[in-house]
Amino acid sequence: MGRFALSALLILIGALFALYGVFALIYSGDGSGRTYIKIAGSQLDAHLAGGISLAIGAVLIASGVVATRRSSRGSG
């Protein structure tokens, strides 16, 4: 049960990272040039932050799926 809860949490957090990444990638600001977002007080390129966030989300979702498959295979 604990491993399933952990894998569900990984998938949920990964989905949130991926959703943020998609929003950052499609963000165009006012359309006057490069777009920046603030993360922890630092200004970062929105597309770079979106790509990194999307990659982290994909890794977390994949880890959650692998953990779910291992837990269901071990209980049978």
C-alpha positions, 0 to 999 in steps of 0.5 A: 500500500505504501509503494502504491501511495508513493507512486501515485504521489510521483505521478501527481507531482510529475503531472503538475511539473509537466502542466507547468512546463506546457504553460511556460512553453506556450507563454508569450507575454506581451509578444514584444520579444523574449519572455521571462519568468521569475523562479526563486527571485531569479529571472529565467527564460520561460521556454528554458524553464518550461522545457526543464519542467516538462523533462522533470515531469516526464521523469517523475511520471515514468518513475511512478509508472515503473513503481506501480508496475513493480508493486502490482507484480510483487503482490500477485 
